[in-house]
Amino acid sequence: MTSASGKTFLVCHGAWGAGYGWRKMHPLMAAAGHRLVTPTYTGLGPTSTVSPFAGSRGLRNALI
């Protein structure tokens, strides 16, 4: 849960990574009153239905 003054952070993984790479950060950010969002890009990991090279528009749509 975030406090009224907490912020939301979007952290994107690098090549051949996935959102779970930031799993240890979630409790730390929550303890500080913040929300951490760590998506896995489509085409990588369990979401392998779309190519990771779908372009910036496809990546934007996956993140939003």
C-alpha positions in Angstrom: 0.0 0.0 0.0 1.3 3.4 -0.8 1.0 6.5 1.4 -0.5 9.7 0.2 3.0 11.1 -0.5 4.3 7.8 -2.1 5.2 7.8 -5.7 4.9 5.2 -8.5 8.0 4.0 -10.2 8.1 2.2 -13.5 11.3 0.1 -13.9 12.0 -1.5 -17.2 14.4 -4.5 -17.6 17.2 -4.7 -20.1 17.8 -7.2 -22.9 17.0 -10.8 -22.1 15.7 -9.8 -18.7 12.2 -9.8 -17.2 10.2 -7.9 -14.6 10.9 -10.5 -12.0 14.5 -9.3 -12.0 13.3 -6.5 -9.7 11.4 -8.7 -7.3 13.7 -7.9 -4.3 12.9 -4.2 -4.8 9.2 -4.5 -4.3 9.2 -4.9 -0.5 11.8 -2.2 -0.1 9.8 0.3 -2.2 6.6 -0.6 -0.4 8.3 -0.2 3.0 9.3 3.3 1.9 5.6 4.0 0.9 6.1 3.8 -2.9 4.6 1.6 -5.6 7.0 -0.2 -8.0 5.8 -1.4 -11.4 8.1 -3.9 -13.2 6.5 -5.3 -16.3 7.9 -8.0 -18.5 7.9 -7.0 -22.2 5.7 -9.1 -24.5 7.7 -11.6 -26.4 9.9 -12.4 -23.4 9.4 -14.9 -20.5 5.8 -16.0 -19.9 4.4 -13.5 -22.4 6.0 -14.9 -25.5 3.0 -14.3 -27.8 4.4 -11.1 -29.5 7.8 -10.5 -30.8 10.0 -8.3 -28.6 11.0 -6.5 -31.8 7.4 -5.3 -32.5 8.7 -1.7 -32.4 8.3 1.1 -30.0 4.6 1.4 -30.5 4.1 -2.2 -29.6 6.2 -1.8 -26.5 4.4 1.4 -25.5 1.0 -0.4 -25.8 2.3 -3.4 -23.7 3.4 -1.0 -20.9 0.4 1.2 -20.9 
